[in-house]
């Protein structure tokens, strides 16, 4: 059973028809501190794409070594929020305006030989490598075969040849091969990446993110202690190992609150229509899961219910045929809404009101 924190419940009881996000910054601070302690000796760059909320960034800042962004817009945003924080820049398909930012970035992740040729130095770069290694069990695969992300060893070799006559300075390699993996699987990928990097003779190695978040089991957390210990065992003197967690840092601090507008049966199935929708919380439809939730209210008997939003599309679904005790006017508190939630949602579809935002300290 999901427990709703007291501060989140207080917001829920005052909620009107307009949904709200609640970010529990105290919980985020404690979680980030624990991750930092578990990964001592390894650099952390927070993947801003997971949640760029300014208060979230300020909360994470004491616990990370830098920020990772994937666009010029994200770069400008984090510079305005945390102007002194080191920023590494990645992402395929960089524009000319974005490439012009390279000299002011802490690290620049080069995605292809063509990108390197377009890059005007001076810049401190990591070459993003896509190794042909197994990534079975991943929720998303950015590497391990033919994908648009990074370079195969032939592309890296081409970059290395051109770097000899360039003002760009090679610092090392970057490899974000897969997402949604447990610590043992990520460590196995790290073995492959480290072996490749050492073969090139580089000492700065960014292993990316990809730490698993289990939406079907909110109490199951990534084993940061095992992962941190495993990386420390693998590190060699003089090497800098860096990771880029995003979802696994912020997912648990976020809650999305929305009220029940209608409960009805259609061809024998029970539906609860909520005041929000996937235009606010797109995570469950993009990940294909039931978003975990708790009901504040709920006096009716629990029955299998599909929780939907009020958009004009059958894809506007939060959870399908899950046992739920709810009625009109109850508040549904969706947990694990602190990453890839509001910021990846199609906000303006049907032009419904934007949610409110609350920050608990």
C-alpha positions as CSV (number, residue, x, y, z in Angstrom):
1,X,0.0,0.0,0.0
2,X,1.3,3.4,-0.9
3,X,1.6,5.9,1.9
4,X,0.9,9.5,1.0
5,X,3.2,11.9,3.0
6,X,1.5,14.3,5.3
7,X,2.5,17.3,3.3
8,X,1.2,15.8,0.1
9,X,-2.1,14.9,1.7
10,X,-2.5,18.4,3.0
11,X,-2.3,19.7,-0.6
12,X,-4.6,17.0,-1.8
13,X,-7.4,18.0,0.7
14,X,-7.3,21.6,-0.6
15,X,-7.2,20.5,-4.2
16,X,-10.0,21.9,-6.5
17,X,-10.7,20.9,-10.1
18,X,-7.2,21.9,-11.2
19,X,-4.6,19.1,-10.7
20,X,-1.3,19.7,-9.0
21,X,2.2,18.4,-8.8
22,X,3.9,18.2,-5.5
23,X,7.6,17.8,-5.2
24,X,8.8,16.6,-1.8
25,X,12.1,18.3,-1.6
26,X,13.0,17.0,1.8
27,X,12.6,13.4,0.6
28,X,14.6,14.3,-2.5
29,X,17.4,15.8,-0.4
30,X,17.6,12.7,1.8
31,X,17.6,10.3,-1.2
32,X,20.2,12.2,-3.1
33,X,22.5,12.4,0.0
34,X,22.2,8.6,0.3
35,X,23.1,8.1,-3.4
36,X,26.1,10.4,-3.0
37,X,27.3,8.5,0.0
38,X,26.9,5.1,-1.7
39,X,28.8,6.3,-4.8
40,X,31.7,8.0,-3.1
41,X,34.7,8.3,-5.4
42,X,32.5,8.4,-8.5
43,X,31.4,11.7,-10.1
44,X,27.7,12.3,-10.5
45,X,26.2,14.5,-13.2
46,X,22.4,14.8,-12.9
47,X,20.5,14.2,-16.2
48,X,18.4,17.4,-16.3
49,X,16.0,15.9,-18.8
50,X,14.5,13.8,-16.0
51,X,13.1,16.9,-14.2
52,X,14.4,20.4,-14.8
53,X,12.3,22.1,-12.1
54,X,14.5,24.9,-10.5
55,X,13.7,23.8,-7.0
56,X,14.6,20.2,-7.8
57,X,17.9,21.4,-9.3
58,X,18.7,23.5,-6.2
59,X,18.0,20.6,-3.9
60,X,20.2,18.2,-5.9
61,X,23.1,20.7,-6.3
62,X,24.9,19.9,-3.0
63,X,24.9,16.2,-3.9
64,X,26.1,16.2,-7.5
65,X,29.3,17.2,-9.3
66,X,27.6,18.6,-12.3
67,X,24.6,18.6,-14.6
68,X,24.0,16.8,-18.0
69,X,21.9,18.5,-20.6
70,X,20.8,17.6,-24.1
71,X,19.8,20.9,-25.8
72,X,20.7,24.5,-25.9
73,X,17.4,25.2,-24.1
74,X,18.4,23.0,-21.2
75,X,21.9,24.6,-21.2
76,X,20.4,28.1,-20.9
77,X,18.0,27.0,-18.2
78,X,20.6,25.4,-15.9
79,X,22.9,28.3,-16.4
80,X,20.2,30.6,-15.2
81,X,19.3,28.4,-12.2
82,X,22.8,27.2,-11.2
83,X,25.3,29.4,-13.0
84,X,28.4,28.0,-11.3
85,X,27.6,24.3,-11.8
86,X,29.7,22.3,-14.3
87,X,27.5,21.4,-17.3
88,X,28.2,18.5,-19.8
89,X,26.2,18.6,-23.1
90,X,25.1,15.6,-25.0
91,X,22.4,14.6,-27.4
92,X,22.3,13.7,-31.2
93,X,21.6,16.3,-33.9
94,X,23.1,19.4,-32.4
95,X,22.5,22.6,-34.3
96,X,25.0,25.2,-35.2
97,X,23.8,27.4,-32.4
98,X,24.2,24.6,-29.9
99,X,27.7,23.7,-31.2
100,X,28.7,27.3,-30.5
101,X,28.1,26.6,-26.8
102,X,30.9,23.9,-26.7
103,X,33.7,26.2,-25.5
104,X,31.6,27.2,-22.4
105,X,30.6,23.6,-21.5
106,X,32.5,21.6,-18.9
107,X,32.4,18.6,-21.2
108,X,31.0,18.1,-24.7
109,X,29.7,14.7,-25.8
110,X,30.5,14.2,-29.5
111,X,28.0,12.0,-31.3
112,X,29.6,11.6,-34.7
113,X,32.6,12.4,-36.8
114,X,30.5,14.9,-38.7
115,X,29.6,16.7,-35.4
116,X,33.3,16.8,-34.5
117,X,34.2,18.4,-37.8
118,X,31.5,21.1,-37.3
119,X,32.7,21.8,-33.7
120,X,34.8,24.9,-33.3
121,X,37.3,24.7,-30.5
122,X,38.5,25.1,-27.9
123,X,36.3,22.4,-26.3
124,X,36.8,19.6,-23.8
125,X,35.2,16.5,-25.4
126,X,34.1,13.0,-24.7
127,X,33.5,10.7,-27.7
128,X,30.1,8.9,-27.3
129,X,30.6,5.3,-28.1
130,X,27.9,2.7,-29.0
131,X,29.4,-0.7,-28.3
132,X,28.0,-3.9,-29.8
133,X,27.3,-5.6,-26.4
134,X,24.2,-7.3,-25.0
135,X,21.7,-5.0,-23.3
136,X,19.0,-7.6,-22.7
137,X,16.4,-6.7,-20.1
138,X,16.7,-2.9,-20.7
139,X,13.6,-0.8,-20.9
140,X,15.3,1.3,-23.5
141,X,18.4,0.6,-25.6
142,X,20.5,3.5,-26.8
143,X,23.4,1.2,-27.7
144,X,24.3,-2.5,-28.2
145,X,23.7,-2.2,-31.9
146,X,22.4,0.0,-34.7
147,X,20.8,3.1,-33.1
148,X,21.1,6.8,-33.8
149,X,23.1,7.4,-30.6
150,X,26.8,7.7,-30.5
151,X,29.4,5.9,-32.7
152,X,30.6,2.5,-33.3
153,X,34.4,1.9,-32.9
154,X,35.0,2.8,-36.6
155,X,33.4,6.2,-36.0
156,X,35.5,6.7,-32.9
157,X,38.6,5.8,-34.8
158,X,37.7,8.4,-37.4
159,X,37.3,11.0,-34.7
160,X,40.6,10.1,-33.1
161,X,42.4,10.6,-36.4
162,X,40.9,14.1,-36.9
163,X,41.6,15.1,-33.3
164,X,45.3,15.0,-34.0
165,X,45.1,18.2,-35.9
166,X,42.2,19.9,-34.0
167,X,42.0,22.5,-31.2
168,X,39.5,20.2,-29.5
169,X,40.9,18.4,-26.5
170,X,40.0,14.8,-26.0
171,X,39.2,14.0,-22.4
172,X,37.7,10.5,-22.7
173,X,34.6,8.6,-23.7
174,X,30.9,8.6,-22.9
175,X,28.7,5.6,-23.1
176,X,25.0,5.5,-22.2
177,X,23.9,2.2,-23.6
178,X,20.7,1.3,-21.9
179,X,18.1,2.2,-19.3
180,X,16.0,0.3,-16.8
181,X,18.8,-2.0,-15.6
182,X,19.6,-3.3,-12.1
183,X,23.0,-2.8,-10.5
184,X,24.6,-6.2,-11.7
185,X,23.6,-5.5,-15.3
186,X,24.9,-2.0,-15.2
187,X,28.1,-3.2,-13.8
188,X,28.4,-5.7,-16.6
189,X,28.0,-2.9,-19.1
190,X,30.6,-0.9,-17.2
191,X,33.1,-3.8,-17.6
192,X,32.7,-3.6,-21.4
193,X,33.0,0.2,-21.5
194,X,36.0,0.3,-19.2
195,X,37.8,-2.3,-21.2
196,X,37.2,-0.3,-24.4
197,X,38.2,3.0,-22.8
198,X,41.4,1.5,-21.5
199,X,42.2,0.1,-24.9
200,X,42.1,3.7,-26.2
201,X,44.3,4.9,-23.4
202,X,41.8,7.5,-22.0
203,X,41.2,8.0,-18.3
204,X,37.9,9.9,-18.1
205,X,35.0,7.5,-18.6
206,X,31.3,8.5,-18.4
207,X,29.2,5.4,-17.9
208,X,25.9,7.2,-18.3
209,X,22.7,6.5,-16.4
210,X,20.1,3.7,-16.8
211,X,19.4,2.8,-13.2
212,X,16.1,0.9,-13.0
213,X,13.0,2.4,-11.5
214,X,10.2,-0.2,-10.8
215,X,6.8,1.5,-11.2
216,X,5.1,-1.9,-10.5
217,X,6.9,-2.0,-7.1
218,X,7.5,1.4,-5.6
219,X,9.3,0.0,-2.6
220,X,11.9,-1.7,-4.8
221,X,14.9,0.7,-5.2
222,X,18.0,0.5,-7.3
223,X,20.9,-0.9,-5.2
224,X,23.1,2.1,-5.1
225,X,25.4,0.6,-2.5
226,X,26.2,-2.4,-4.7
227,X,26.6,-0.2,-7.7
228,X,28.9,2.3,-6.0
229,X,31.0,-0.5,-4.5
230,X,31.3,-2.3,-7.8
231,X,32.5,0.9,-9.6
232,X,35.1,1.6,-6.9
233,X,36.4,-2.0,-7.2
234,X,36.7,-1.5,-11.0
235,X,38.4,2.0,-10.9
236,X,42.1,2.3,-11.5
237,X,44.4,5.0,-10.2
238,X,44.3,8.1,-12.3
239,X,40.8,7.3,-13.8
240,X,37.8,9.5,-13.4
241,X,34.5,7.5,-13.5
242,X,31.3,9.5,-14.0
243,X,27.6,8.5,-14.0
244,X,24.5,10.4,-15.1
245,X,21.5,9.3,-13.1
246,X,18.2,11.1,-13.8
247,X,14.9,9.2,-13.2
248,X,16.4,7.1,-10.3
249,X,17.2,10.3,-8.4
250,X,14.0,12.3,-8.8
251,X,11.1,9.9,-9.6
252,X,10.3,9.2,-6.0
253,X,10.0,12.8,-4.9
254,X,7.1,13.7,-7.2
255,X,3.3,13.3,-6.8
256,X,0.6,14.2,-9.2
257,X,-2.8,14.9,-7.6
258,X,-6.1,14.9,-9.5
259,X,-9.8,14.6,-8.6
260,X,-12.4,12.1,-9.7
261,X,-15.0,13.8,-12.0
262,X,-17.0,10.7,-13.0
263,X,-17.3,7.0,-12.3
264,X,-19.2,4.9,-14.9
265,X,-19.6,1.5,-16.4
266,X,-19.3,0.9,-20.1
267,X,-20.0,-2.6,-21.4
268,X,-19.5,-4.0,-17.9
269,X,-16.2,-2.3,-17.3
270,X,-15.7,0.4,-14.6
271,X,-14.0,3.7,-15.5
272,X,-13.0,6.6,-13.3
273,X,-12.6,9.8,-15.2
274,X,-10.1,12.2,-13.6
275,X,-9.7,16.0,-13.8
276,X,-6.2,15.6,-15.1
277,X,-4.7,13.4,-17.9
278,X,-1.7,12.4,-19.8
279,X,-1.3,15.9,-21.0
280,X,0.0,16.4,-17.5
281,X,1.4,13.0,-16.7
282,X,2.4,11.1,-19.8
283,X,4.7,8.6,-18.0
284,X,2.4,5.6,-17.8
285,X,1.4,5.7,-21.5
286,X,5.0,6.2,-22.7
287,X,6.3,3.4,-20.4
288,X,3.3,1.1,-20.8
289,X,2.6,0.6,-17.1
290,X,0.0,1.3,-14.5
291,X,1.1,4.4,-12.5
292,X,1.1,3.6,-8.8
293,X,-1.4,5.6,-6.8
294,X,-3.3,6.0,-3.6
295,X,-6.9,7.3,-3.1
296,X,-7.7,10.0,-0.6
297,X,-11.4,9.5,0.2
298,X,-12.6,6.2,-1.1
299,X,-15.6,5.0,0.7
300,X,-16.9,2.6,-1.9
301,X,-15.9,-1.1,-2.2
302,X,-12.8,-1.7,-4.2
303,X,-13.5,-2.9,-7.8
304,X,-11.3,-3.3,-10.9
305,X,-11.3,0.1,-12.4
306,X,-9.5,1.8,-15.3
307,X,-8.3,5.3,-14.4
308,X,-8.5,7.7,-17.3
309,X,-8.1,11.4,-18.0
310,X,-10.4,13.7,-19.9
311,X,-8.6,13.9,-23.2
312,X,-10.3,12.9,-26.5
313,X,-8.2,9.9,-27.0
314,X,-8.4,6.3,-25.8
315,X,-4.6,6.5,-24.9
316,X,-5.4,8.9,-22.0
317,X,-5.0,6.1,-19.4
318,X,-3.2,6.1,-16.1
319,X,-3.9,2.5,-15.0
320,X,-6.0,-0.4,-16.3
321,X,-8.4,-2.6,-14.4
322,X,-6.7,-2.0,-11.0
323,X,-8.5,-2.6,-7.7
324,X,-9.7,0.8,-6.5
325,X,-12.1,2.2,-4.0
326,X,-13.1,5.6,-5.3
327,X,-16.0,7.9,-6.0
328,X,-16.7,11.3,-7.5
329,X,-14.8,14.0,-5.6
330,X,-12.0,11.7,-4.3
331,X,-8.4,12.7,-4.9
332,X,-6.1,10.3,-6.6
333,X,-2.4,10.8,-5.6
334,X,-0.1,9.3,-8.3
335,X,3.3,8.4,-6.8
336,X,6.6,8.3,-8.6
337,X,5.8,11.4,-10.7
338,X,9.1,13.2,-10.2
339,X,10.8,12.2,-13.5
340,X,9.8,12.3,-17.1
341,X,6.3,13.4,-16.1
342,X,5.2,17.0,-16.5
343,X,8.2,17.8,-18.7
344,X,7.5,15.2,-21.4
345,X,3.8,15.7,-21.5
346,X,1.8,17.3,-24.4
347,X,0.7,20.3,-22.3
348,X,-1.4,22.1,-24.8
349,X,-3.5,19.3,-26.2
350,X,-7.2,20.5,-25.8
351,X,-5.9,23.5,-23.9
352,X,-6.9,22.3,-20.4
353,X,-5.5,24.3,-17.4
354,X,-1.9,23.7,-16.4
355,X,-1.4,22.0,-13.0
356,X,-0.4,23.9,-9.9
357,X,3.1,23.2,-8.5
358,X,3.9,22.8,-4.8
359,X,7.3,22.3,-3.2
360,X,7.6,20.7,0.3
361,X,10.7,21.6,2.2
